[in-house]
Amino acid sequence: MIDHLGINCADLARSAIFYDAVLGVLGHRRLLDYDVAIGYGTTKPDFWIGRQPEEGPASGPNREIHVAFTAPSADAVRAFFAAAVEQGAEVLHEPRHWPEYHDHYFGAFVRDLDGNNVEAVCHTVAPD
């Protein structure tokens, strides 16, 4: 269970375009928009992207994080994947069932514009 998650981005404007597209197809949207950070969610900002500081402990290259976003259906997972690839994401795993996780796990994984492992997952899809 996650209250919220935040990542630093090398280019906040570019990352905002990416996350507007890929989270929009999952039914999430931009809820708060500040000069240095943007919050996404459905009813409250659960996921934040922020401008990477030029100095201090959070500056320098990002380390990869993994974040999985809830999708309401397999079609939404596929739409997330298509939007991510269209926005320039690297394909890690195309949409499919992942029985090694559990029988109804349907997900797709991409590497976002800052090198993070980003997934959309639906937990209610019956295996093919």
C-alpha positions as CSV (number, residue, x, y, z in Angstrom):
1,M,0.0,0.0,0.0
2,I,1.4,3.3,-1.0
3,D,0.3,6.7,0.2
4,H,2.3,8.5,-2.5
5,L,5.5,8.1,-4.5
6,G,7.7,10.7,-6.0
7,I,10.5,10.6,-8.4
8,N,13.0,13.3,-9.7
9,C,13.1,14.0,-13.4
10,A,15.9,15.5,-15.5
11,D,13.4,17.4,-17.6
12,L,10.1,18.1,-15.8
13,A,8.2,19.4,-18.8
14,R,9.2,16.4,-20.9
15,S,8.3,14.0,-18.1
16,A,4.9,15.8,-17.6
17,I,4.0,15.1,-21.2
18,F,4.9,11.5,-20.8
19,Y,3.0,11.0,-17.6
20,D,0.0,13.0,-18.8
21,A,-0.3,10.5,-21.6
22,V,0.4,7.2,-19.9
23,L,-1.5,7.9,-16.7
24,G,-4.4,9.5,-18.6
25,V,-5.3,6.2,-20.3
26,L,-5.5,4.6,-16.8
27,G,-8.0,7.1,-15.6
28,H,-5.6,9.2,-13.6
29,R,-4.9,12.9,-14.1
30,R,-2.7,15.8,-13.1
31,L,-4.2,17.1,-9.9
32,L,-1.6,19.6,-8.6
33,D,0.9,21.5,-10.7
34,Y,3.7,23.5,-9.1
35,D,6.8,25.0,-10.6
36,V,9.0,22.3,-9.3
37,A,6.6,19.3,-8.9
38,I,3.4,17.8,-10.4
39,G,1.0,15.5,-8.5
40,Y,-1.1,12.8,-10.3
41,G,-4.0,10.7,-9.0
42,T,-7.7,10.1,-9.2
43,T,-8.9,11.8,-6.0
44,K,-5.6,12.9,-4.4
45,P,-2.1,13.2,-5.7
46,D,-0.6,9.7,-5.1
47,F,2.3,10.0,-7.6
48,W,4.6,13.0,-7.9
49,I,7.3,14.0,-10.4
50,G,9.7,16.7,-9.5
51,R,12.5,18.8,-11.0
52,Q,15.8,17.2,-10.1
53,P,17.8,19.6,-8.0
54,E,21.1,20.8,-9.4
55,E,22.9,20.4,-6.0
56,G,22.6,18.3,-2.9
57,P,21.8,14.7,-2.1
58,A,19.0,14.3,-4.7
59,S,21.1,15.8,-7.6
60,G,23.0,13.8,-10.2
61,P,21.9,10.7,-12.1
62,N,18.6,9.1,-11.0
63,R,18.7,5.6,-9.7
64,E,16.1,3.3,-11.2
65,I,12.9,2.9,-9.2
66,H,9.9,0.6,-10.0
67,V,6.4,1.9,-9.7
68,A,3.3,-0.1,-10.7
69,F,0.1,1.8,-11.5
70,T,-3.3,0.1,-11.1
71,A,-5.2,-0.4,-14.3
72,P,-9.0,-1.3,-14.4
73,S,-8.6,-3.8,-17.3
74,A,-6.3,-5.5,-19.7
75,D,-7.3,-3.0,-22.4
76,A,-6.2,-0.2,-20.1
77,V,-2.8,-2.0,-19.6
78,R,-2.5,-2.2,-23.4
79,A,-3.5,1.5,-23.8
80,F,-0.9,2.5,-21.1
81,F,1.8,0.5,-23.0
82,A,0.9,2.1,-26.4
83,A,0.9,5.6,-24.9
84,A,4.2,5.0,-23.2
85,V,5.9,3.7,-26.4
86,E,4.4,6.6,-28.3
87,Q,6.0,8.9,-25.8
88,G,9.4,7.3,-26.3
89,A,9.6,4.8,-23.5
90,E,11.8,1.8,-23.8
91,V,9.9,-1.5,-23.9
92,L,10.8,-3.8,-21.1
93,H,7.9,-6.3,-21.3
94,E,4.9,-6.1,-23.6
95,P,1.4,-6.6,-22.1
96,R,0.8,-10.2,-21.0
97,H,-0.3,-12.5,-18.2
98,W,2.3,-13.1,-15.5
99,P,1.2,-16.4,-13.9
100,E,4.5,-16.4,-11.9
101,Y,3.0,-13.5,-9.9
102,H,-0.6,-14.9,-9.7
103,D,-3.2,-16.3,-12.1
104,H,-5.0,-13.0,-12.8
105,Y,-1.9,-10.7,-13.1
106,F,-1.9,-8.8,-16.4
107,G,0.9,-6.2,-16.8
108,A,3.2,-4.3,-19.1
109,F,6.5,-2.7,-18.2
110,V,8.4,0.2,-19.8
111,R,11.4,2.3,-18.9
112,D,10.3,5.9,-18.7
113,L,12.2,8.9,-20.0
114,D,14.4,9.1,-16.9
115,G,15.3,5.4,-16.7
116,N,12.6,4.2,-14.2
117,N,10.8,0.9,-14.5
118,V,7.1,1.8,-14.9
119,E,4.3,-0.8,-15.0
120,A,0.6,-0.8,-15.4
121,V,-1.1,-3.9,-13.8
122,C,-4.6,-5.3,-13.7
123,H,-5.3,-8.0,-11.1
124,T,-8.6,-9.3,-12.4
125,V,-7.9,-10.6,-15.9
126,A,-8.4,-14.3,-16.4
127,P,-5.5,-16.2,-18.1
128,D,-5.8,-16.8,-21.9
